């Protein structure tokens, strides 16, 4: 019985984007617009978001996405939840050494 419950929970969880896409298509259809490529637009949007975060160096977004994929492994959940923050702090630690603070820091401005 637990297997069926887990399966149904997974089906409901994974079907949310498709249901929202179908709802978008239905609303557009009622507005008089024929929207044939809803699934393709969703797929392209997901790819563009992933590629954009990769190429812009948004490591926090990539680490946040990795956190969702690592939740089912045998790693403790607290470590998996801390992963985006740990990666961001490590990047700031290595990149922050080369960054110079503002020259007017601590000086009064008239």
C-alpha positions in Angstrom: 0.0 0.0 0.0 2.9 2.4 0.7 4.2 1.8 -2.8 1.0 2.9 -4.3 0.8 6.0 -2.1 4.4 6.9 -3.0 3.6 6.4 -6.7 0.5 8.6 -6.6 2.4 11.3 -4.7 5.2 11.2 -7.3 2.6 11.4 -10.1 0.9 14.4 -8.5 4.2 16.1 -7.9 5.6 15.6 -11.4 2.3 16.4 -13.2 2.1 20.0 -11.8 4.0 21.7 -14.6 2.0 19.8 -17.2 -1.3 20.7 -15.5 -0.3 24.4 -15.4 0.7 24.3 -19.0 -2.6 22.8 -20.0 -4.4 25.4 -17.9 -2.4 28.1 -19.8 -3.5 26.6 -23.1 -7.1 26.4 -22.0 -7.1 30.1 -20.9 -5.5 31.1 -24.1 -8.0 29.1 -26.1 -10.9 30.8 -24.3 -9.3 34.1 -25.2 -9.4 33.2 -28.9 -5.7 32.3 -29.3 -4.7 28.9 -30.5 -1.6 27.8 -28.5 -0.2 24.6 -29.9 3.3 24.6 -28.5 2.8 24.9 -24.7 4.9 21.9 -23.9 7.7 23.1 -26.2 7.6 26.6 -24.7 7.9 25.1 -21.2 10.8 22.8 -22.2 12.6 25.7 -23.9 12.0 27.9 -20.9 13.5 25.3 -18.6 16.5 24.9 -20.8 17.0 28.6 -21.2 16.8 29.1 -17.4 19.4 26.3 -16.8 21.7 27.6 -19.5 21.3 31.2 -18.4 22.2 30.4 -14.8 25.2 28.3 -16.0 26.6 30.9 -18.4 26.0 33.9 -16.1 27.8 32.1 -13.3 24.8 32.0 -11.0 26.2 29.2 -8.9 23.5 29.5 -6.3 20.8 28.6 -8.9 22.8 25.6 -10.1 23.4 24.5 -6.5 19.8 24.9 -5.7 18.9 22.7 -8.7 21.4 20.1 -7.6 19.8 20.1 -4.2 16.6 18.8 -5.7 18.3 16.0 -7.5 20.3 14.9 -4.4 17.3 14.7 -2.0 16.7 11.0 -2.8 20.3 9.8 -2.2 21.6 8.5 1.1 23.1 11.9 2.0 21.6 13.4 5.2 18.9 16.0 4.3 20.5 18.7 6.4 23.7 18.6 4.3 21.7 18.5 1.1 19.7 21.6 2.2 22.9 23.4 3.1 24.6 22.7 -0.3 23.6 25.9 -2.1 24.8 28.0 0.7 28.1 26.1 1.1 28.9 26.4 -2.6 28.0 30.1 -2.6 30.3 30.7 0.4 33.1 28.8 -1.2 32.9 30.8 -4.4 32.8 34.0 -2.4 35.8 32.9 -0.4 37.9 32.3 -3.6 36.6 35.2 -5.7 36.4 37.7 -2.8 40.1 37.8 -2.4 40.5 39.6 -5.7 37.7 42.1 -5.1 38.7 45.5 -3.8 36.4 47.5 -1.5 35.4 51.0 -2.4 38.0 53.7 -1.8 35.6 56.0 0.1 34.8 53.3 2.7 34.9 54.9 6.1 35.5 58.4 4.9 33.0 61.2 5.5 31.5 62.7 2.4 30.6 66.4 2.5 
